Amino acid sequence: MCQESATAGDVRAAMPHPAVGSAADPIALEPVDDVVVTTLVDNVYDALLTGDNTITRAPLAAGTAQAPQFEPGFTNVGLMAEHGFSALVTVRRGGTTTSVLFDTGLSPVRWSPTPTGSASTCPACRP
């Protein structure tokens, strides 16, 4: 909490304003036909949220994991939340589709679709 009062000039100086220079030049983006952002890891996971016609959510049993204590040796697992963010962004323009895996966080295999969590390849991604 601020302990000192601010003047109108202080408030104006702190407001967003246009930046000049080559570092602030806009990037021209080409139009595309389709963009799909698949969130793989986020800081929060709510298993009770439902999807709609624009959002597809993972089911409560999003995958399986080895669990020898259960019959038949595996169990259904839900999604995980952890510090970080990971998303698979797939862009389609005409007949060309390109995917980018944007991945930050602590776990090196957090987006792995394999039951053991071992490192795997992303079929939609290029090295």
C-alpha positions as CSV (number, residue, x, y, z in Angstrom):
1,M,0.0,0.0,0.0
2,C,1.3,3.5,-0.9
3,Q,2.1,5.6,2.1
4,E,2.6,8.9,0.2
5,S,0.1,10.7,-1.9
6,A,0.7,11.1,-5.7
7,T,0.2,14.2,-7.7
8,A,-1.7,14.4,-11.0
9,G,1.7,14.5,-12.8
10,D,2.9,11.3,-11.0
11,V,-0.3,9.5,-12.2
12,R,0.1,10.7,-15.8
13,A,3.8,9.6,-15.8
14,A,2.8,6.1,-14.6
15,M,0.0,5.6,-17.2
16,P,0.6,3.5,-20.4
17,H,1.9,5.6,-23.3
18,P,3.2,4.9,-26.8
19,A,6.8,3.9,-26.9
20,V,9.0,5.1,-29.8
21,G,11.9,3.3,-31.3
22,S,12.8,0.2,-33.2
23,A,12.1,-2.1,-30.2
24,A,8.5,-1.0,-30.2
25,D,7.8,-1.5,-33.9
26,P,4.7,-3.6,-34.5
27,I,5.0,-7.0,-36.0
28,A,2.9,-7.6,-39.1
29,L,1.0,-10.9,-38.8
30,E,-0.4,-12.7,-41.8
31,P,-4.0,-13.8,-41.6
32,V,-4.7,-17.5,-40.8
33,D,-7.7,-19.8,-41.2
34,D,-7.6,-21.5,-37.8
35,V,-5.8,-21.2,-34.5
36,V,-6.1,-23.9,-31.7
37,V,-4.5,-23.3,-28.3
38,T,-4.4,-26.4,-26.2
39,T,-3.5,-25.6,-22.6
40,L,-1.4,-28.5,-21.3
41,V,-0.3,-27.1,-17.9
42,D,-1.7,-24.2,-16.0
43,N,-1.4,-22.9,-12.4
44,V,-5.0,-23.9,-11.7
45,Y,-7.2,-26.9,-12.6
46,D,-10.9,-27.1,-11.9
47,A,-12.2,-30.6,-12.8
48,L,-15.8,-29.5,-12.5
49,L,-15.7,-26.8,-15.2
50,T,-17.6,-27.8,-18.4
51,G,-16.9,-26.9,-22.0
52,D,-19.1,-25.2,-24.5
53,N,-19.2,-24.8,-28.3
54,T,-15.8,-22.9,-28.3
55,I,-14.0,-24.7,-25.4
56,T,-13.2,-28.4,-25.1
57,R,-12.2,-29.4,-21.6
58,A,-10.5,-32.6,-20.6
59,P,-12.8,-35.2,-18.9
60,L,-12.3,-36.1,-15.2
61,A,-10.3,-39.2,-16.3
62,A,-7.9,-37.5,-18.7
63,G,-5.5,-40.4,-18.9
64,T,-4.2,-43.5,-17.1
65,A,-1.2,-44.2,-14.9
66,Q,0.4,-47.4,-13.8
67,A,-0.9,-48.5,-10.4
68,P,-0.1,-52.1,-9.7
69,Q,-2.2,-52.0,-6.5
70,F,-5.3,-51.8,-8.6
71,E,-6.9,-54.2,-11.0
72,P,-6.0,-54.3,-14.0
73,G,-2.7,-52.6,-13.0
74,F,-3.6,-48.9,-13.9
75,T,-5.9,-46.2,-12.8
76,N,-7.6,-43.2,-14.3
77,V,-6.0,-39.8,-13.5
78,G,-7.1,-36.3,-13.9
79,L,-5.1,-33.3,-15.0
80,M,-2.4,-31.6,-12.9
81,A,-1.8,-28.0,-12.0
82,E,1.7,-26.8,-11.2
83,H,3.6,-23.5,-11.3
84,G,4.3,-22.7,-14.9
85,F,2.4,-22.7,-18.1
86,S,2.5,-25.0,-21.2
87,A,0.4,-24.7,-24.3
88,L,0.4,-26.3,-27.8
89,V,-0.5,-23.7,-30.3
90,T,-1.5,-25.0,-33.8
91,V,-2.1,-22.6,-36.7
92,R,-3.6,-23.5,-40.0
93,R,-3.3,-21.4,-43.2
94,G,-4.6,-23.0,-46.3
95,G,-3.1,-26.5,-46.5
96,T,-0.2,-25.8,-44.1
97,T,-0.5,-26.5,-40.4
98,T,2.3,-25.5,-37.9
99,S,2.4,-26.2,-34.2
100,V,4.5,-24.6,-31.5
101,L,5.0,-26.0,-28.0
102,F,5.3,-23.1,-25.5
103,D,6.5,-24.6,-22.3
104,T,7.6,-23.1,-19.0
105,G,7.7,-24.5,-15.5
106,L,9.5,-26.9,-13.2
107,S,8.7,-30.5,-14.4
108,P,10.6,-31.6,-17.5
109,V,7.9,-34.1,-18.6
110,R,4.7,-32.3,-17.5
111,W,3.2,-32.4,-20.9
112,S,4.1,-36.0,-21.6
113,P,1.0,-38.0,-22.7
114,T,2.6,-41.3,-21.6
115,P,1.2,-43.1,-18.5
116,T,4.7,-43.3,-16.8
117,G,5.4,-39.6,-17.5
118,S,8.5,-40.6,-19.4
119,A,9.8,-38.2,-22.0
120,S,7.9,-38.6,-25.3
121,T,7.7,-36.8,-28.6
122,C,4.9,-34.4,-29.5
123,P,3.5,-35.8,-32.8
124,A,2.4,-32.3,-33.8
125,C,5.7,-30.6,-33.0
126,R,8.9,-30.3,-35.0
127,P,12.3,-30.3,-33.3
